[in-house]
Amino acid sequence: MTAIRVLVVEDDPVAADAHVMYVGRVPGFTAVGKAHSGAEARRVLDRTAVDLILLDLHLPDVHGLQLARTLRAAGHRADVIAVTSARDLTVVREGVSLGVVQYVLKPFTFATLRDRLVRYAEFRGAAGEASGQDEVDRALATLRPPGPAALPKGLSAPTLERVTEALRGSEGLTAAGVGEAVGISRITARRYLEHLVDTGRAARRPQYGAVGRPELQYRWVRGR
């Protein structure tokens, strides 16, 4: 499978290097270049094939959205994830029309960027004809993280995020496997896993082959 080619556009050299490193740590993605200004980004795009631009909106020579507009006019079709501290919702709405598929607010962690990249890859990988409105809605929802719904009593958001990351990075895990990966008990891990099943983000199936009663294996539901 061909890796998704990413151009990092960030005026801070230290941040640019960090973003390049982050991209390289996500399977299925490769950073093909970095640029510290709009002019440099255009030069890179003229000579390098790029699928996705990680774009800082506050560049020294141009606003990021103006750069995105210029690139569209020039025929560049790369999608854009805006990486910015800007919180102006007017800017967010404008970005949607220019191919900005997601926003990541600074400061952010590797886990946050990885989640956005994985979701983008799932959205990009969708193919074929939708069977109906529900399937179209699910494809679009792939780009958006789940809303902050209230968790069942006794579950915490940070632990749920760690359980989710462990499950998404595997082909399937038992509650014991998740507990070992996250550092929690098997019983606690099962509570989090069952919550993910109940909310449609994971599926479970019996794992056969061991002596005695088969153990349940949990897997992430692609596109959620």
C-alpha positions in Angstrom: 0.0 0.0 0.0 1.4 3.4 -1.0 2.1 5.7 2.0 0.3 9.0 2.2 2.8 11.7 1.4 2.8 14.7 3.8 4.3 18.1 3.5 4.8 19.9 6.8 4.4 23.7 6.6 5.5 25.4 9.8 7.5 28.5 10.4 9.0 27.4 13.7 12.0 25.1 12.8 11.8 23.1 16.1 8.0 22.6 15.7 8.5 21.6 12.0 11.1 19.0 13.0 8.7 17.6 15.6 5.8 17.4 13.2 8.0 15.6 10.7 9.0 13.1 13.4 5.4 12.6 14.4 4.3 11.9 10.9 7.0 9.4 10.5 5.8 7.5 13.5 2.3 6.9 12.1 2.1 3.8 9.9 1.0 4.5 6.4 2.3 8.1 6.3 5.6 9.6 5.2 6.9 13.2 5.4 8.2 14.1 2.0 9.3 17.6 2.9 9.0 20.6 5.2 8.6 24.3 4.5 8.9 27.4 6.8 7.0 29.8 4.6 4.3 30.0 1.9 6.8 30.6 -0.8 8.9 27.6 0.2 5.8 25.4 0.4 4.8 26.4 -3.2 8.3 25.5 -4.4 8.2 22.1 -2.7 4.7 21.4 -4.2 5.9 22.3 -7.7 8.5 19.5 -7.6 7.1 16.9 -5.1 3.9 14.9 -5.2 2.0 15.6 -1.9 -1.3 14.0 -0.7 -1.7 16.0 2.6 -0.4 19.3 3.9 0.1 19.8 7.6 -0.4 23.6 7.5 0.4 26.2 10.1 -2.0 29.2 9.5 0.4 31.9 10.8 3.3 31.9 8.3 5.8 34.8 8.0 4.8 35.7 4.4 1.1 34.7 4.0 -1.8 33.5 6.0 -2.3 29.7 5.7 -5.8 30.0 4.3 -4.6 32.4 1.6 -1.8 29.9 0.8 -4.5 27.1 0.5 -6.6 29.3 -1.8 -3.5 30.0 -4.0 -2.7 26.3 -4.2 -6.2 25.4 -5.2 -6.2 28.1 -7.9 -2.9 26.6 -9.2 -4.4 23.2 -9.4 -2.8 21.5 -6.3 -5.4 19.1 -4.9 -3.7 18.0 -1.7 -5.9 17.9 1.4 -5.0 20.1 4.4 -4.9 19.6 8.1 -4.6 23.0 9.8 -2.1 22.9 12.7 -2.7 26.2 14.5 -3.4 28.1 17.7 -6.1 30.1 15.9 -9.6 29.5 17.4 -11.6 31.9 15.3 -14.6 29.9 14.0 -15.0 32.2 11.0 -11.5 31.0 10.0 -12.6 27.4 10.5 -15.6 27.8 8.3 -13.5 29.5 5.6 -11.0 26.6 5.7 -13.7 24.0 5.0 -14.2 25.5 1.5 -10.5 25.4 0.8 -9.9 21.7 1.5 -9.1 21.9 5.2 -10.4 18.5 6.4 -9.3 18.9 10.0 -8.0 21.3 12.6 -5.4 20.4 15.3 -5.0 23.1 17.9 -1.6 23.9 19.4 -0.2 22.8 21.7 -1.0 19.1 20.9 0.4 15.7 21.7 1.6 13.0 19.3 -1.5 11.0 20.2 -3.8 13.8 19.1 -2.1 14.1 15.7 -1.9 10.4 15.2 -5.6 10.1 15.8 -6.3 12.8 13.2 -4.0 11.1 10.7 -5.5 7.7 11.2 -9.0 9.1 10.7 -7.9 10.9 7.6 -6.4 7.6 6.2 -9.6 5.8 6.9 -11.6 8.5 5.2 -9.2 8.6 2.2 -9.3 4.8 1.9 -13.1 4.6 1.6 -14.0 3.5 -1.9 -16.9 2.2 -4.0 -20.5 3.3 -4.0 -22.4 4.1 -0.8 -25.5 2.0 -0.2 -27.3 4.9 1.3 -27.3 8.0 3.4 -26.1 6.2 6.5 -23.0 5.0 4.8 -22.2 8.5 3.5 -22.7 9.9 7.0 -20.4 7.2 8.5 -17.7 8.1 5.9 -17.8 11.8 6.8 -18.0 11.1 10.5 -14.7 9.2 10.2 -12.8 12.6 10.1 -14.4 13.7 13.4 -13.4 12.5 16.8 -16.3 11.3 18.9 -18.0 13.9 21.0 -17.4 14.2 24.7 -20.3 12.0 25.8 -20.6 11.2 29.5 -18.8 8.1 30.5 -20.3 5.4 32.7 -19.5 5.7 36.4 -16.0 4.5 37.2 -14.5 5.1 33.7 -12.1 7.9 33.0 -11.4 9.7 29.7 -7.6 9.4 30.0 -7.7 5.7 30.6 -10.3 5.2 27.8 -8.0 7.0 25.4 -5.1 4.7 26.3 -7.3 1.6 25.9 -8.5 3.0 22.6 -5.0 3.6 21.4 -3.9 0.1 22.4 -6.9 -1.5 20.5 -6.5 0.7 17.4 -2.8 -0.3 17.2 -3.5 -4.0 17.1 -5.3 -6.7 15.1 -7.3 -7.7 18.2 -6.6 -8.0 21.9 -8.1 -9.8 24.8 -9.0 -7.9 28.0 -5.8 -9.3 29.6 -3.8 -8.1 26.6 -5.2 -4.6 26.9 -4.7 -4.6 30.6 -1.1 -5.5 30.2 -0.6 -2.8 27.5 -2.3 -0.1 29.5 -1.2 -1.0 33.0 -4.7 -1.8 34.4 -6.3 -5.0 35.6 -8.0 -7.4 33.2 -11.4 -6.7 34.9 -11.0 -3.0 34.5 -9.8 -3.4 30.9 -12.9 -5.4 30.1 -15.2 -2.6 31.4 -13.6 -0.1 29.1 -13.7 -2.6 26.2 -17.4 -3.3 26.7 -18.0 0.4 26.7 -16.3 0.7 23.3 -18.5 -2.2 22.1 -21.6 -0.6 23.4 -20.8 2.7 21.6 -20.1 0.9 18.3 -16.3 1.5 18.3 -15.2 -2.0 19.0 -16.4 -5.5 18.3 -15.8 -8.7 20.3 -15.6 -12.4 19.2 -14.6 -15.6 21.0 -10.9 -16.6 20.7 -10.6 -20.3 20.3 -7.6 -22.5 20.6 -6.8 -22.3 24.3 -7.6 -25.0 26.7 -10.9 -24.5 28.5 -13.4 -21.7 28.0 -12.6 -19.5 25.0 -11.7 -15.9 25.8 -13.2 -12.9 24.2 -11.0 -10.9 21.7 -11.8 -7.3 21.0 -10.9 -5.4 17.8 -11.3 -1.8 16.7 -14.2 -1.2 14.2 -12.6 0.5 11.2 -14.0 3.9 10.4 -15.0 4.7 14.0 
